[in-house]
Amino acid sequence: MGHNDRVMPPAIGRARSTSTWTNMVAGVFCQVGSSTWTHHDFMARFNKHCGHLIQRGANGSNPIDVGRFVFYMAFNLIGNLMFSKDLLDYKSEKGAKFFYHVGKVMKLAGKSNVADFLPVLKRVDPQGTDTTTSTIEWAMAELLHNPRTLKTVQAELRNHLGYHGRGLEEKDIENLPYLKAIIKEILRLHPPLPFLVPHMAMDSCKMLGYHIPKETQVLVNVWAIGRDPKTWENPSEFKPERFLELNTMDYKGHHFEFIPFGSGRRMCPAVPLVSRLLPMALGSLLHCFDWSLADGVKPEDLDMSERMRITLRKSVPLKALAIPCIDFRH
């Protein structure tokens, strides 16, 4: 189904879910999107995890698995919202095993709800954290693959925030247009879910001359929509500047050529999380650290191939060196 189908026929609705996890996750995401979740909450947890990052990376001498680090940070953020404590320790063997086995289950299950296979995860479904992980890992990969873009966004952040240790605050985001454009471009090129959650034709209907029988399952290919050459110039190119020109376009379901989280009243409940967590997390990582590829890999040689599972992940996990800024270390 393409983006030019501006109106979804009323006969097509979202497929009925067999799990109650969506309501739980929606509640958590609404709390993230509410005024009770402040930048102070985020920065306190971010600084704690950055301490682990510095220890793990030995100030740039040891490579960091970016995806794993972000997974722990996002999972513990949700854990703090629900239980007021971290659920995973970045340095522990149990944390490493948990990350590995969740990844294996999500790869092998091929279902939209991994918690159905691990009942212990019913209350904290890792799918939401995997979505955040994949988006930020892709963002860091594209930036390290395009050093000029990386320097541009870091200059924007450091010119606005300075070098005197002030952390990124939510109020700063509106004054960081290039950072926002990067997030939109990542969601266009690498949508967290290549296909939206399945919909079903409640009644028989016609679309673009095709007969759609009742109870037909409908899959919307968001990955293809974001790379449609009829809509996007040089669609395979990572070019955040396109969203500076289209600065009114957002990912909240109002523009059918750009719907990484779906559209309408049944769109993904993670939008509040994306709107607040992604710019804060990515912006803080770029502001507080200087980044380079590990093992002497050149930017142009970085493996950018994709791996299809529940979410769209990198085939080869991103390994990078993180060197904290001088003021951040103090």
C-alpha positions, 0 to 999 in steps of 0.5 A: 500500500503506497502513501498516495492512498490518502484515505484508508477505507473504513473497512480496513482497521487494525488487526485485533491484538491478542495481548494486553501489553500495548495498554501497558506500554502506552501508559508508560509512553504517556508518562514519558510524554507527560510533564511528570517526566522532566529533563532532570529525570532523564539527565540523572539516568543518562549521566549514570549510564555515561559513567558506565560508558566511560568505564567500559570504553576507558576514555576512548581506548576500548570500543563500545557496542552502541546498540547494547549501551542504548538498549540498557539505557532505554530499558532502565529508563522504563524500569525507573518509570515503572519500578523506580530502579534500574533493571539491568547492569551494563557491566554484569554477566546477567545483563549481557546474557539478557541482551543476547537472549532477547535479541535471539528471541526477537530474531527467531520468533518473527512475531510482533510481540516478543513477550508472548514467548517470555511471560516474565517480560509481560510487564516490561516488553523489550520491543519498545526498547528495541525500537529505540535501540535500533533508531539511535544505533542507525543514527550513530552509524549514519553519522559516523558514515558521514563525518561532515554531517556528524561535525555539523550537528555537534557544532550546532549542539556545542554552539548552543549549549557551550563547552561548560558542562550544561546538559541538554534540556528539553527546551533546547530541542526547538532551537536545534533544527539540524538535530531534529532533521537527523532524527526525521531522516533516520526514521525515513531511511530506517523505520523501526518497523519496516511494516506497520502492525497488520490491519484487516479488512473488516468488510470487502472493499475496493482500492485503486481498482483492486478488490480487497476481500473481507478479513484480508490482512493488510501490511503497510510497507513503511520502508518502501514509502520512505524510499519512494523516488516519486516523493523523495529526491535521491531516496537512498541518500542520507540527507538531513537537509531535506527536512530543513526544507520540509520543516513542517513535516513530522512523524505524527501521522499527518503526512502519508509519505512519512509515517514511520509510526503509522497514522490515526487513532491507532498509531504506535503509542511510542510517539511521545517516547520518540518525541522526547527520548530520541532527541534527548538521548541522541543529542546528549551522546553527540554533545558529551562525547567525540565519536570515531569508528573502532578497529581502524574502520574508515567511514566509507567502509562501514557496513551499512547492511540491514537485518530484518527481524521485528525491528530493522537492525544493522547486520553488523553491530556498530562498534565505536570509540567514545571520548568524553568532552573535557568539561563533561568528565568534570 
